[in-house]
């Protein structure tokens, strides 16, 4: 049994000889304990490498089940993806009428917004933005951008480590600049744990992403500084 | 030179493509927690993350034949999970998806977290495991953390520690066994 378990461990690490895989699978076919061990290897690995996510899992267990998505990402109105969807599908004459906006203009706008091209564009933007924010949340190295920006004029210095972070002694954040603006024309932001994620469109069709414990006015100030 | 692949995933995938459910079972067990944790970052809901993770692996099973191996298997799985999470953003889309795909009716058994897995997700359990790993014999701890935290291959660990590769494999296995024993005897029964 020990030999089988050792092979199982090697299989988990991707280090088992190819010729031994079939035999191991056969050995495990009716052995729930072995499969359970394999599953726990994954959890042990996760616990070592993704502590923050585990913490979130712990917290989630204390919450009532099936809470709304609004709990998760606190955007300035709704999530970016949801707001794009709203732009596409919820904008209609009635909405505009309620906001006392000229109906003729809104007809043209609604027509443009509902065009296939507009939908495609917005769907792509939504996809990229959701992917982008997911990467910020899930990939610890994603925000370790090599492009460094001088922000001393707004009071932030960057540490010279492999894990670059801007700080003024109190507030800390990471920064990343994309050569696309995700179709945004205004800042979007989300709350993630005790940090905020800001995606701000800047000049030349780019967007800057800021991730840390900074406020909205600070994020705008930093983005403006980069724009200059 | 032994014929050791860099990653057994591709071999398991090929076997699963041919209908080997046990091979798929291993792949699912290997990545279930990672997918779950990633989705939880997105949903912050245990129940929804569990649902989405199950949906993810059901889709993986259904679409496995389309996986060409251009990317790592987990990357492909992760992409499927992300796409499902996007549907989750639009709650109506998510509900439709749920209606269209029934885990219960699928032809393969899909994982779900059991009590033991959930117990391990406690902060205190996590700290206890880490404390236990710190207390393991140095030779086991070194090999295990080099593998798990640094992502080094057995060969690399062997060269760094100047230890035969078979010993490295054995130490990593013994470290895992020790942790599992600790979990079973200390965390599960005493909690």
Interface residues (C-beta under 8 A of the other chain):
Chain A: X5 X6 X9 X10 X11 X12 X13 X14 X15 X16 X17 X18 X19 X21 X22 X25 X26 X28 X29 X35 X36 X37 X38 X39 X40 X41 X42 X43 X44 X45 X46 X47 X48 X49 X50 X51 X53 X54 X55 X56 X57 X58 X59 X60 X61 X63 X65 X66 X67 X69 X71 X72 X79 X81 X82 X85 X126 X127 X130 X131 X134 X137 X138 X192
Chain B: X2 X3 X4 X5 X6 X7 X8 X9 X11 X12 X15 X20 X22 X23 X25 X26 X29 X30 X31 X32 X33 X34 X36 X37 X38 X40 X41 X42 X43 X44 X45 X46 X47 X48 X49 X82 X85 X86 X88 X89 X90 X91 X111 X116 X117 X118 X120 X121 X122 X123 X126 X129 X130 X133 X145 X147 X148 X149 X153 X154 X169 X170 X172 X173 X176 X177 X179 X180 X183
